[in-house]
Amino acid sequence: MKTPSILFATLSPLALLASCGNAYSTDGGETASTPSPTTAGEFDGDFAITEHGEFNEPWASAFIPGTSMLFITEKPGTAKIYDTNADRLITVSGLPEVDYGGQGGLGDVAFLPSESAGTVGTRTIYLSWAEAGEGDTRGAVVGRGQLNCANATTCSVSNLDVIWRQAPKVTGRGHYSHRIVFSPDERYMFVSSGERQKQDPAQNTENTLGTIVRLNLDGTAAAGNPFADQGSPTDQIWTYGNRNILSLDFDSAGRLWEIEHGPAGGDELNLVQRGANYGWPTRSNGDNYDGSDIPDHTPDDGFTKPVISWTPVIAPGNMVFYDGDLFEGMDGDLIVAGLKTQALIRIAFDGEQAREVARYDMGNRIRQVVYGPDGALWVLEDGEGGRLLELRPS
């Protein structure tokens, strides 16, 4: 692990407040979206950045509740815990066998916020990963187990059981999505299920490809889902017509939001609504990679419209609603990790409306951003040797 060093952002606030993508209102009409000027006393985009080592294709991270320990998954199937207070790295054992390749491997990690009492000890842990099936097929799964940290140097996952599987398993190694979030009351687990680059299944509710599913914490279909009377796996579905959802998070008002990759253009920020159909692949504000047209959303197309749509794409990694006071004026804003943009993207909200207000250039593809117990941002770069960066106001 590299010795931490302090780096300071060299771009001016004006350069960091880069131009936004196009924002689309909920009725499908295009509206211009431009950055807001920085007001007095508000964070101006100058970060003090400290490096805390490199990781092997890091994919997701989450602070273990009630601790300073950041759990980091690595796509090839490994995981580590970085103790942000003690500046030490802990290797995790007991991880599942994953189908590594393309966009597949070890994916998300999630903990129940209510399990925050005492030392790290034992916590319930939820992990997602790509699992091999028969022949050349594979699919995303979610497992639940126990994270045990007996001492300061070792942690292990035990009793890890698969509680949910994407249905069906298909060929290819793309668009697993497999992000996990719990409802604020911790009664339900929402999991994003990508359409695996197969497109048409996203409009077919007899499978869970291209959907968000709403589950009980044991992975069973939750009561009250919109298609609860139609049998498994349809009874799991909360939304459909999605493409490749790379993040889910609740805002302070209890609304669930998701962000997903479009094709060539048309990345989307969506308000997640019960039973909603978001249109993929029938409608998109982007085009197919071969240049062929996909009809754009229109007010009368019958589909739920994105709250923001980006062309050119931002290629989001994840997103998090910031709930802290370390960065002046940022509380309640959404911070998005940008892969293609190599930036952190900041989005402000007015109820169910949203607009991009800033981009903070990071100089590398950003896979993941979370905030720590004291409000600092912790960022993971994408790919082999992706660095863990601690961001504070300069």
C-alpha positions in Angstrom: 0.0 0.0 0.0 1.4 3.4 -1.0 2.2 6.0 1.7 -0.6 8.6 1.7 0.2 11.8 0.0 -1.7 15.1 -0.3 -2.6 16.3 -3.7 -4.5 19.5 -4.4 -6.9 20.1 -7.3 -5.4 22.4 -9.8 -8.5 23.3 -11.8 -10.3 26.5 -11.1 -13.8 26.5 -9.8 -15.0 27.7 -13.2 -13.2 24.8 -14.9 -14.7 22.3 -12.4 -18.2 23.6 -13.0 -18.2 22.1 -16.5 -21.1 22.1 -18.8 -23.9 19.7 -18.1 -25.7 17.2 -20.3 -29.3 17.8 -21.5 -31.9 17.5 -18.8 -35.4 16.2 -19.7 -38.5 17.1 -17.8 -40.9 14.3 -16.8 -43.2 15.1 -19.7 -40.5 14.4 -22.2 -39.8 17.9 -23.2 -36.1 18.9 -23.5 -35.0 21.7 -21.2 -31.6 23.4 -21.0 -29.5 22.6 -18.0 -26.6 24.8 -17.0 -24.4 24.9 -13.9 -25.4 27.1 -11.1 -22.8 29.7 -10.0 -21.1 28.9 -6.7 -22.7 31.0 -4.0 -20.8 32.5 -1.1 -19.7 29.9 1.5 -20.6 27.0 -0.8 -18.0 24.3 -1.7 -16.1 25.6 -4.7 -14.7 22.3 -6.1 -11.2 22.4 -4.6 -10.4 19.1 -3.0 -7.6 18.0 -0.8 -6.9 14.5 -2.1 -5.1 11.7 -0.1 -4.2 8.4 -1.8 -4.7 5.2 0.2 -3.3 2.5 -2.0 -4.3 0.6 -5.1 -6.8 -2.2 -5.8 -7.4 -4.8 -8.5 -10.4 -3.7 -10.5 -12.4 -2.3 -7.6 -16.1 -2.3 -8.2 -18.0 -1.4 -5.1 -17.5 -0.2 -1.5 -19.5 0.4 1.7 -18.6 1.4 5.2 -19.3 -1.3 7.8 -22.0 0.4 9.9 -20.7 2.0 13.1 -17.1 1.7 12.1 -14.4 3.5 10.1 -13.8 0.4 8.0 -14.5 0.5 4.2 -15.3 -2.8 2.6 -14.1 -2.9 -1.1 -15.0 -5.5 -3.7 -12.6 -6.4 -6.5 -14.2 -7.7 -9.7 -11.9 -10.8 -10.1 -13.4 -12.2 -6.9 -11.4 -10.7 -4.0 -12.2 -8.1 -1.4 -10.4 -6.0 1.1 -11.3 -3.8 4.1 -9.5 -0.5 4.6 -9.5 0.8 8.1 -9.6 4.5 7.5 -8.7 5.4 11.1 -5.8 2.9 11.6 -4.6 3.2 8.0 -4.4 -0.6 7.6 -5.6 -3.0 5.0 -7.4 -6.3 5.8 -7.9 -9.2 3.4 -11.3 -10.9 3.4 -11.7 -14.7 3.1 -14.7 -16.9 2.5 -15.8 -15.1 -0.7 -17.9 -16.9 -3.4 -16.6 -18.3 -6.7 -17.4 -15.8 -9.4 -17.7 -16.0 -13.1 -15.1 -13.3 -14.0 -15.0 -11.8 -17.4 -16.4 -8.8 -19.3 -18.5 -6.9 -16.8 -18.9 -9.9 -14.6 -17.3 -10.9 -11.3 -17.7 -9.9 -7.7 -20.1 -6.9 -7.6 -21.9 -5.0 -4.9 -21.6 -5.1 -1.1 -24.3 -3.8 1.3 -24.9 -3.8 5.1 -27.9 -3.1 7.2 -27.5 0.4 8.7 -29.2 -0.7 11.9 -26.4 -3.1 12.7 -24.1 -0.4 13.9 -23.7 -1.1 17.6 -20.3 -2.0 19.2 -17.1 -3.0 17.4 -17.2 -4.6 14.0 -17.6 -8.1 15.4 -20.2 -9.8 13.2 -22.4 -8.0 10.7 -24.9 -9.3 8.1 -23.4 -8.9 4.7 -25.0 -8.9 1.3 -22.9 -9.5 -1.8 -23.7 -9.7 -5.5 -21.7 -11.5 -8.2 -21.9 -13.2 -11.6 -22.5 -16.9 -11.4 -21.9 -19.5 -14.1 -24.9 -21.6 -15.3 -25.3 -24.5 -17.7 -23.3 -24.4 -20.9 -22.1 -20.9 -21.7 -24.8 -19.1 -19.6 -24.4 -16.9 -16.5 -26.3 -14.5 -14.4 -26.2 -12.2 -11.4 -27.0 -13.5 -7.9 -27.3 -12.0 -4.4 -26.0 -13.8 -1.4 -26.4 -13.2 2.3 -23.9 -14.2 5.0 -22.0 -13.1 8.1 -18.9 -10.9 8.1 -16.7 -11.8 11.0 -13.8 -9.7 12.1 -12.2 -11.5 15.0 -9.2 -9.2 15.2 -7.4 -6.3 13.6 -5.8 -8.3 10.8 -8.4 -10.8 9.4 -12.0 -10.9 8.4 -14.0 -13.7 6.9 -17.5 -14.2 5.3 -19.3 -17.3 6.6 -22.7 -18.9 6.0 -23.0 -17.2 2.6 -26.1 -18.4 0.9 -27.5 -17.3 -2.5 -30.9 -15.8 -1.8 -31.8 -14.4 -5.3 -30.9 -15.2 -8.9 -31.4 -13.2 -12.1 -33.8 -15.2 -14.3 -33.0 -16.6 -16.8 -29.3 -17.1 -17.1 -28.2 -16.2 -20.6 -25.0 -16.0 -22.7 -22.7 -13.0 -22.7 -20.8 -11.2 -20.0 -22.5 -7.7 -19.9 -25.1 -5.7 -18.1 -25.5 -7.6 -14.8 -26.2 -4.4 -12.9 -26.6 -6.2 -9.6 -26.7 -3.2 -7.3 -28.3 -3.5 -3.8 -30.1 -1.0 -1.6 -32.4 -1.4 1.4 -35.5 0.7 2.0 -35.1 3.2 4.8 -37.2 1.0 7.2 -35.0 -2.0 6.2 -38.1 -4.1 5.4 -37.2 -4.5 1.7 -34.2 -5.0 -0.5 -34.1 -3.5 -4.0 -31.8 -5.1 -6.6 -31.1 -3.8 -10.1 -31.2 -6.5 -12.8 -29.6 -5.6 -16.1 -31.0 -6.8 -19.4 -27.7 -8.6 -20.2 -27.4 -6.9 -23.6 -30.4 -8.9 -24.8 -32.7 -5.8 -25.1 -36.2 -7.3 -25.8 -36.5 -9.2 -22.4 -36.7 -5.8 -20.7 -40.2 -5.4 -22.1 -41.2 -9.0 -21.0 -42.3 -9.3 -17.4 -42.1 -13.1 -17.5 -38.3 -12.7 -16.6 -36.3 -10.3 -14.4 -33.9 -9.1 -17.1 -34.1 -5.3 -17.4 -35.9 -4.7 -14.1 -35.6 -3.6 -10.5 -36.8 -6.2 -8.2 -38.3 -5.6 -4.7 -37.6 -8.4 -2.2 -37.8 -9.3 1.4 -34.5 -9.4 3.2 -34.4 -13.1 2.7 -34.6 -12.7 -1.1 -38.2 -13.7 -1.5 -40.7 -11.6 -3.5 -42.2 -8.8 -1.3 -45.9 -8.4 -0.8 -47.5 -5.5 -2.6 -45.3 -5.7 -5.8 -47.3 -4.6 -8.9 -47.4 -8.1 -10.5 -47.6 -10.1 -7.2 -50.4 -12.3 -8.5 -48.6 -13.5 -11.6 -46.2 -16.1 -10.1 -42.4 -16.3 -10.0 -40.3 -14.5 -11.1 -42.8 -11.8 -12.2 -43.9 -11.3 -8.6 -40.5 -9.9 -7.8 -40.6 -7.0 -10.4 -41.0 -3.4 -9.2 -40.0 -1.7 -12.5 -39.1 -2.9 -16.0 -38.0 -1.5 -19.3 -34.6 -0.7 -17.8 -31.2 -1.2 -19.4 -28.1 -1.4 -17.3 -28.7 0.1 -13.8 -25.4 0.9 -12.1 -26.8 2.4 -8.9 -29.8 2.8 -6.6 -30.2 5.2 -3.6 -32.9 6.7 -1.5 -33.1 10.5 -1.0 -33.9 12.1 2.4 -37.6 12.1 1.5 -37.6 8.3 1.0 -37.8 8.4 -2.8 -35.8 5.8 -4.6 -33.7 6.9 -7.6 -31.6 4.9 -10.1 -29.0 5.8 -12.7 -28.4 3.6 -15.8 -26.3 3.4 -18.9 -27.9 4.2 -22.2 -26.6 3.0 -25.6 -24.8 5.6 -27.8 -26.3 8.5 -25.8 -29.2 8.6 -23.4 -27.8 7.8 -20.0 -30.6 8.2 -17.5 -31.4 9.3 -14.0 -34.8 8.0 -13.1 -37.2 8.3 -10.2 -38.1 4.7 -9.4 -41.9 4.3 -9.4 -44.0 1.2 -8.6 -44.9 -0.7 -11.8 -43.3 1.8 -14.1 -42.0 0.9 -17.6 -39.0 3.0 -18.6 -39.2 2.1 -22.3 -36.0 0.2 -23.1 -35.4 -0.9 -25.9 -38.6 0.5 -27.5 -37.7 4.1 -26.6 -34.3 5.7 -25.7 -32.8 9.2 -26.0 -29.7 7.4 -27.5 -29.1 5.4 -30.6 -27.9 1.8 -31.1 -24.1 1.4 -31.2 -24.3 0.5 -35.0 -25.9 4.0 -35.5 -29.4 2.8 -36.1 -32.1 5.0 -34.6 -34.1 4.3 -31.5 -37.2 6.5 -31.2 -36.7 9.2 -28.5 -39.1 9.5 -25.6 -42.1 11.6 -26.4 -44.9 12.9 -24.0 -47.4 10.4 -25.5 -45.3 7.3 -25.7 -46.7 5.7 -22.6 -43.4 5.2 -20.9 -42.0 6.8 -17.7 -39.5 9.5 -18.8 -36.0 10.1 -17.3 -35.6 13.0 -15.0 -32.2 13.7 -16.6 -30.9 12.3 -19.8 -27.2 12.7 -20.9 -26.0 12.9 -24.5 -23.0 12.6 -24.7 -23.1 9.9 -22.0 -21.4 10.2 -18.6 -21.2 6.3 -18.2 -22.0 6.3 -14.4 -20.3 4.0 -12.0 -22.5 4.6 -8.9 -24.2 7.4 -7.1 -24.8 8.5 -3.5 -27.0 11.1 -1.9 -24.6 13.1 0.3 -25.7 13.3 3.9 -23.0 15.3 5.6 -21.8 18.8 6.4 -18.1 18.6 5.5 -18.7 20.1 2.1 -20.6 23.3 2.4 -24.0 23.3 0.5 -23.7 19.8 -0.7 -26.1 18.1 1.8 -28.9 16.4 -0.1 -27.2 16.6 -3.5 -26.5 13.5 -5.5 -22.8 12.7 -6.3 -22.3 10.4 -9.3 -19.1 8.6 -10.2 -18.3 9.2 -13.8 -16.4 6.6 -15.9 -16.3 8.2 -19.4 -16.3 11.7 -17.9 -13.5 10.9 -15.4 -15.3 13.2 -13.0 -17.6 13.4 -10.0 -20.9 14.8 -11.2 -23.1 16.8 -8.7 -26.8 16.9 -9.1 -29.2 19.2 -7.2 -32.9 18.5 -6.5 -36.1 20.4 -6.2 -38.6 17.7 -5.1 -38.9 15.3 -8.0 -37.0 17.6 -10.5 -33.2 17.5 -10.8 -30.4 19.1 -12.7 -26.7 18.8 -13.0 -24.9 21.7 -11.3 -21.2 20.7 -11.3 -18.5 18.4 -12.6 -15.3 17.9 -10.6 -12.5 16.6 -12.9 -10.7 13.7 -11.4 -8.3 12.8 -14.3 -9.3 9.1 -14.2 -12.3 6.9 -14.7 -14.2 6.8 -11.4 -16.0 3.6 -10.5 -17.4 4.3 -7.0 -18.0 7.2 -4.6 -19.3 6.9 -1.0 -19.0 9.2 2.0 -17.5 8.3 5.3 -18.7 8.8 8.9 -17.3 12.3 9.1 -18.5 13.4 5.7 -15.3 12.9 3.6 -15.8 11.4 0.1 -14.1 8.1 -0.6 -13.5 7.5 -4.3 -12.3 4.4 -6.2 -10.8 4.7 -9.6 -11.7 2.1 -12.2 -9.5 -0.8 -13.5 -6.3 -2.5 -12.5 -4.5 -0.4 -10.0 -7.5 1.7 -9.2 -6.6 4.0 -6.4 -8.6 4.7 -3.2 -8.8 8.5 -2.8 -10.0 10.4 0.3 -11.5 13.8 -0.7 -11.9 16.8 1.7 -12.3 20.5 1.2 -8.8 22.0 0.6 
